[in-house]
């Protein structure tokens, strides 16, 4: 862990003040061997969180609260458009070009319902500051020219022979992306849920963009949105890793902050006013007319729960999600699947702590629309029974263990750890909460353990947040075989109206835009203006993790790593001697074995014990070539497990039971 005194030293703090920064908090994150520094840039109001540690994979991100007031997809289109060239780097696609001039381990951009984020990771110091330069210029000083807006957002194009048989069509990267998204039932279900549960807030709008509304967005509106939302007063900077914070602050100040004052961005998201009673909401998605629609609906029960700023209650609800839905033996999940009213949990099922008001939902997909109320009945009956009869203590123990384990675990999947850490608290941070309370959850977890010891704690949470919560809705998503045809007819009619009203000047503009885009996309650019790395910037040595024997009596190999008290084990068994007809069954065998039960325990007990004592036990089929003979394939099965150090013995007992009994 870095020395906390370097940040508490008067010289460091004086240097921060000279740049306009006020240090609001410095604290140790002992669980992940890091130090958290929370700062505000007083002249602009920009916020900055730095997590310092010994990790060579450094992370940078700048995020903005982006709060749409309509479904034009303005935030989504802006995310794309700022990546089309900036003041210092006026090239067509600097991000894509940097992929070939960088050693980055991650480069991307995210648009959520109420924020947009631009993160990257790299293990190379020069590369880090090269990428930071490109990211800062793209975020704060993008060109946002008219042609880029047409390319990324929406535009009209002419199809057919001009002045003869021709028609107008809508095109655009984001427009086409959202056309695909809004034909997908999983996407439609999640967006419908937000629309139903948050009718008076920004979440009622489609932040990605509704193709029916997107063509109303103008270039000027996009630029005004950037001017207000991508201002330092609405910016949240994040850095992570072993590079010095002082250098980060200096560069951000020099390149961006010193050129701006403070404004009121007016991006506060208000809480959703709560209902006086439950509601029912119906939505539709397009289905192919040749598909049987009788069991193609989704039905979901949803509640608004706690304020995202309340980290303790968010943790409680996360545990409640694990208790009720965490695995195939969890009571609510099992009851829904055993009902045979659907084939799988509905899209959006679970606890969502990304928005201003958190959301809990559960339901089924592939259901008959007429069975929606039955599904709601199953959900409410299970919850009522748990309150009246009590929750199995093993369920609570396994939930607490799983949440503790996954909060401690340091992994690079699905994102590098620095980004995973940021995503764990960014919603809380941007809505005015305390990042420290999210990252240092030990005290809250201990408080919950004490509450559980007094009995009835989670039963009370079910009653308060679910059974007695009037802000509840039964949301039903149904197929409509005519929906796609109707939408196509609507778009064609709309385009015909536009065509009939076109004057010659506008028609010329449409043609010239199309021609200019072709030229833009086909022209080979000189990207030498972008920063790059020289050979001397890349270390010649490779950092390897030394291996050792775990003990003199075993052939096991050990690798010592800072894993926050988590042990990982992998064992490989060759399956090359299996009959050729049996090999295709190996993947199914690997999937099924941990779920089958044993002579000692039925499958629900095995699943529960895995959750109580481990972070997961799994089997996987693999194949590799031999080191000494590249043409020979070696098939094998790997047996993988991970656990907190205190549960090492229990984990190996479980692995032995699953394999041998």
N, C-alpha and C positions, 0 to 999 in steps of 0.2 A: 504494500500500500504506500502511496506517496506520503511524504511528510506534510501533515496538515499545517505545521508551523510556517511553511513557505508562503501559504496564503494568508496566514494571520500576521505575518511580519509587516511592520509599519511601512517599509519601503515599497512592498508590493501594493499595499492598499493606497499609498500615496500616488503611485503610478496610475492606478485605476481612477482615482479622483481627477487627475490631470486630464484624463480622456473623457471625463464626465460620468464615469460609472460609480454607482453606489452599491457596495456589497450588502445584500439583505440577509444572507445566511451562509455560513460555512459549517458543514457537518460531515462526519464520517459515515460511510455506508459499509460497515464492517462485514456484512454478509457477502458482499461482492468485492471486498478489498479496494474500495474506491473512496473518493472525497467528492462531495457535492457542493458546488458554489453557485448560489442564486444571486443574480445581479440585475440592476436596472440602469439604463443609460438615461440620466435625468434630463438632459436637453431635449431628447426626442420621445422618451417613454419606452424605448425598445427594451425588451427583456432578453436575458441571456442566462442559460444554465450550462454549466460545465461540469462534467463528471471526469475527474482525473484519476488515472490508475496506470498500471504498467502494460496495458494492452497496446501492442504495436499497430493494431488495425484501428486507425483513427477515423472518427466520424464527424461530419459537419452537416448541419441542416439549418435552413431558414424556413419558418412556417408563418402563415398569415391566417387570421380569422377571415374567412370568405363567406359572407352571409347573404345568399341570394334572396330576392324578394319576388321572384317569378321562376318559371321553369324554362327559361331560354337557354340554360346551360352556360351562363356567362362565366362562372368560375372555372368550369371544365374547359371551355374554349380558350380562356385566358391562360390556363396552365399549358396548353399546347402552343399558343401563339407566342408566349414569352421565350419559348425555346427555338424561335425562328430567327435569331439574330439580335444583337444588342449594340449599344453605342460603341463599345470598345471592340467587339467581335462581330462585325456585320456580315456573318456568313449564314448560309441558308439553314443549317442544322448544326449548331456548335456542339450540342450534346452528343449526337451520333458521331461527329468527327472526333470528339475527345475520346471516344471509346478506343480509337486506334492510336491515340497519342498519350495514353495514360496506362498506369498499372492499377487502376481502380478495381476494387472487389465488389463494388456496388455503385450504380448510378441510376437514378430514377426520379420520378415526381409522382405525388399522390394527390388526388382530390377527394376529400370526404364531404359529408353533408354540410359542414360549417368551417372547414379549414382546408388549406392547400399547403403542401410541404414539398421541399426540394432537398433531398438528402443524398450524400455520397459517402463512400468509405474507401480508404487506401492505406497501405502499409508504408508508403514512401513519402518522406517529408516534403520534397520538392513537388511531387505530384499533388499532395494535399493542398498546397497553396496555389498551384496552377488551377486546380479544380475550383477552389474557393473563389479565385478571381473570375472565372467563367460564370459560376453560379450567382455571385453577387451582382455582376453586371447584367446577367439575364433577368434576374428578379427585379432589380430596382431601375434599370435603364434599358428595357427592351425597346426594340423599334416599333413593334405593334403596327406595322404598315398595313395598308388596305389589302394588298395582295395576300399577305400571310393570313389575315383574317378570313379572306375568301377561301383560301386553301384549307385552313384548319377548321373553320366554323361552318359556314354555309355559303352557297353561291348558286346562281342560276346559270345553266348552260343550255346551249341549243343542240338538240339531237335531230338528225335528218338533214335534208338538203335545204339550205337557206332560200327563202322566197318561194319555196314549193311545199313539199310535205315535211314540215318540221314541227317540233314541239319543245317546250321548256321542261327541264328536269332540275331537281335539287341535287346538289352534290356538296361534299365537304367531309373531311376526316372525322370530326366529332359527330356530325350529322349522321353519317353512315354507321359509325360505331353505336350510336344510341338507337338507331333503327333496329340493329341486331339485338341490342340489350332489351328493348321493349317488346321483342317478340319471344323472349325467353321467360318461361313462367317463374323461374327462381328469382330473376331480377325484378319482375313485375310484382311478385309477392312481397319482397322486402320493401320496395318503394311504396306499395299500397299500404303496408303496415305503418310506415312513417306518416303517410298522408292521413290515415285514419286516426292515429294516436296523438298527433301533434297538429291539429287543424288550424291553430292560431299562431303558429311559429314558422320559422324558416324551413323546418323539416317537412312541412306540408308540400313544399315545392320539390320538383325533381332537379336536384343539384347537378346531375349529369347532363340534363337537357331532355325535354320532351320534343321529339321530332315535329309534332304538330305546332309547337310554339317557337322553336329555335329560329325559323326564318324571320321572325320579327325583331331579332337582336340586330342593332346597328353597330357599325364600326365605332362611332362616337361613344355609344353606351359602353362598349368594351373598354375604351381608353379611360373613360371616367371611372369605371369600376376599378381599373388598375391604379389610377391616381389616388383613390381613397383607401383601397384595401392593401396595396403593396407599398405602404408608407412605413418608415421606421417606427412610427407611433403604434403601428398594428403588427409589428414584426416580433418574432420569437426565435432567437438564435440558440443553437445547441451545438456544443462540441464535446467530444468524448475521446479518451485515449491518453497516450503518454507525451504528446506534443505540448509545449508550454502555453498556458492560457494567456500569458501576457502578450505573446506574439499574435494570437488570435484576435484579441481585443484591439491591438494596435492596427491591424490590417482592416478589420471591419470598420473601425472609426475613420481611418484615412480614406477608404474607398467609398464609404456610404454615409455614416452617421454625421460626420462633421459638416456635411452639405445640406442638412435638413434641420428644421425646427420641430416643435411639437404641434400636432393637430388632434382634433377629436375625430377618430375614424368612424364612430357610431356603429360599431360592430358587436355591441353587447347582444347576446341572445337571451330573450326573456323566457322564464319558465312557462310551460303550458298551463293555463288555468284548468283546474281539475273539474271533472264532471260530477253531477249529482247522482248519476246512475249509469249502469252498463248500457252499451250500445251494440248494434250489429251493423257491419259495413260490408257491402258487396262490391267486388271488382271483377274485371274480365281480362282474359289474355287470348291472343289468336291461336286457334288450333286448326290443323289441316283438316279439311272436310272429309277426307278418307279415313280419319282416325276415329275410333269409337270414343265418344265423349262421356259415356255414362259414369266412368270412374276416373275422371281426369281433373277433378277439383282439388283445392287445398282448403283446409279449415284450421284456423289457428285462434287460440285465446291469448290475448295480450293485455298487459297492465303497464301503466307508468308507475315507477317505483320511487327511488330516492333521488335527491339532488346529487349530481356528479361531484360537487364540492365536498360532500360528506364521505371521506375516504373510508371511515369505519363501516358505514352502512353499505357502501359499495362492496367492501370485502365480505360482509355478512351475506349479501345477495349473491356474490360469486360462489360462496360456499353452499348457499341454498340451491343454486343451479347444479352444483356438483352432486349434492344429495339427491335431488329429484331427477336429474337427467344425465348424470355423469357417465354411466356405463349401462350395459344391457340389463343389469340386475337392479338398477335404480327404479324406485317404485313408480314414478310418473311415466318414465320412458317405457318400462315393462308393461304397465297397464294399457298404454296407448297401443303398443305393438300387439299385445295379447288380444285387444279388442277386435282385431282383424278388419277394422273399418278403413284402414289404409295400408300402404306398403312400406312407408318410411316416415320419419319425422318431417314436418313441413319446413320449408325454407324460412329462415329467420328464427327458428326455435333456439331458445337459450336466453342468456342474460347479456344485454347490450349496454356497455358503460361508455359509449363514445359521445352521446349527446348530452345536452344540458340537463334533461331529465332522463334517468336511466329507464330501461325497458326490459320487461320479462315476458317471454312468449313461449308457447308450446302448442303443437298440433300435429296433424298428419297430412300427407299428400297422397294422391291417387285415391281419392275418396268420392263417394256419390254426394252431390250437392245436398240432397235431402238428408244426409247423415251428419250435417254440420252440428246440429244441436246435440246429437248423440255424443259427438266428440267433446263438445263443451261439457256435457254431463259427466263423461268419464274423468275429465280433468278435475272438475269441482268435487266429484265424489272421492277421488284419491286424496285430494288436499284435505277434505273434511275428515276422512278416516285417519290421516296422519295426525291431525290436531287432536282428535278424540282418543286415539289409541297409542299415540306416541311414535317417535321415529326410532328405529333400531340404532342403538349406540354405535354399532360397527359402521353403519352408513355415515354417521357424523365423523367418526375417527378417520375413515378413508377419505372423506371430503377434505377435512383439515389437512391431512397428510398430502393429498394431491396438490392442493393450492400452495402449501408450504414448499413442496418439492419443485413445482414449476416456477415459482417466484425465485427460488434459489438457483435454478439450473442455468448455466451459461452455455448457450449453443448458438450456432450460426445458421439455424434453420427455423423458419423459411427466410429470415433476413440475418445479416450480420448482427452480432449481439448489441453493438452500440445503437443500432436502429430499433431493435426489439425493445431495448430499455426505454428509448424515447417514446415508442408507441404505447408503452404501458402506462405512461402518465400524461401524454400530450393533451388528451381531452380535459382532464382535471386542471392542468396548467393553464390552458387557453381560456378556461371558464372561471379563472380566478381562484382555483383551489391551491393546495399545498403539494408540490411534487415530493417534498420530504415525507409527508404522511403516506404517500403511495409507495415510495421506495423503502421506507423504514417501517414495514408493517408488523415487525415482531411484537411490539407492544399491543397492537390491536389484536393480533392472533392470540396472544396470551390472555388478553381480556375476554375474548370469545371462549377460550378454554375454561376459564373460571365461570363464565355465565352458563356454559353447558353443564358444568359440574352441579349446578343448582337445579338442573332438570327443566325441561320445557322451553328452553331458549329458542330453538329453531321452530318449534310448534307455534310460539308467539309471533315469530317473523312471518310464517305462512299465513296466520290469521290477519296480521296487520297489513302486509304488503299485497296479499292475494285475495283471501276470502272476504275481508271487510273493505277492500279497496273498490270504491265506486268508479274509478277511472279504468274500466275494463271494457274490452270490445271483443266480440266474436267476428273475426275477419274471414270472409269466404272469397276465394279466388276461383272463378268458374271459366271454363273454356267457351269460346264463341267462334264457331266455324265460319261465320260471315264477317267477323271483325276485320280480317285482313283485306277482304274484298271492299268493304265499306271504306276503310282507310285509304286504299288505293284510289277509289272513286273520288273521295274527298280531296286528295292531293291533286289528282288530274283536273278536277273542277276548279280548284284554287289556281293552278298553273294556267288553265285556259283563261280565267279572268285576268290574270297578270298579263298574259300574252295579248289579249284583246285591248288592253289599256296601254301597251308599250308604244312609245314614240321612237322615231328612228335613232335619236341620240342615245337612248338607253339601250337599244338593240346593239348599236355599235360598241357601247361600253361592255356589254356581256361578251361579245365576240372577242374584243381586245383583251379582256381579263382571261378568257380561256386560252388565248394564244400566248399571253404573257406567262401564264402558269406552266404551259408546256415548255417554253424557253427556260424558265427558272429551274424546272425540275431536270432538264436535260443538259444544262450548262455545267461544265466541269469548273468547280470553284478553286480558287487559290486559298487554301486553308492555313497557309504558313503564318498568318497573323495569330493563330491560336498557339497557346503555350504548349511545350512538349518537353520530353526528357532526353537528355544525352546519355551516352553509355556510362559516363563517369557518375551519373546520378543514381545508377542502379548498383546496389551492393553485389559483389561477385560471389560472396559466400551464401550458403543456404543454411538457414536456421533449422536444425534437426532436434527432435526431442529424444534424449538418450533413453535407451531401454535397459532394463535390468531384470534379473530373475526374481520372482516374488519370494521364492524360498529355495533352499538347496534340494528339497524333496519333490518339487514339482517342475513341470516344463512351462508353467505359465510365465508370460512376459509382462512386466509392469512398466507403466509410463506415469511419472509423477507430473501432475498438472494442477493449477489452481482451479479446482472445480466446486468451490463453495461447500465442501463436505459431501460431495456426491461421488459414488464409485460406479464406474461403468465396466461391464464385462462382456466379452464376446468369445464364443467358442465355435470352432469350425469342425464339421464332420463331413467327410467325403461321401458322396452318394454315387460314385462312378460305377460301383458294382451292381447297381440296380438294373433290373431287366429294362430294355429299351421302352417297353410299353408302360412301365411304371413311372418313368421320368416326367411325363407331362402332368402327373398327379402331385408332384412334389410341391408346387406353389399352393395348391389347395390344402395339402397336408400341413404346410407351415401356417396357413391362415387359420385352420380349424383347430389344431392341437391345443392351443392355450384356452380354447372356448368349450372344450368337450366335457370337462369335469374329470374326476379321477375316482379311484376306489374309495378315497377318504372323503371327498367333497364333491357335491353336485356343481354344475357349471356356474350357478349364481354365486356360490360360496367361493369358488376359485377366483372369479372376476373380482369379488369383493376383497379377498385376501391380497390379490395383486395390487389393488388400489391402496390398501391399508399399509403395506410394507414396501412397495416399490414404486418407481416412476414408470414402470412398464416392463413386461417380459414378452419377447416376440421371437418368432422364427422367420428366417428369410432364405429364399433360394437364390443362389449365386453361381456364377461360373467365371473362372479366370484361366488365363494361359499359364503354363509352367514357366518359371524363371529360366530354366535351363533348356527349354524346348518350346519356342513360341507357337509352334503349330499344334500343340497338344492342349486340348481343353480339359479343365479340371472342374467338374460340377461339385458343389458342396452346399450344405445347409449351415447357416450361422444361427447360433442361439444367443440372443442379446438380452441383457438385463441392466437395470440401473436402479440405484437405491441410495438413500442417505446412509452414511457410514454406520449409524447405530442399528440399521436393519440388515446388515450384510449377511448374517447367519440365516435370517428368515428368508431372504431372497434366494439363497442357494438351496434351502430346503424346498421352496416352491418350485424352482427349476427342476430339482430332482424328482419331485412328486409329479409334475406335468410330464416329464420324459419317461419315467419308469413305472408310474402307477396309474 
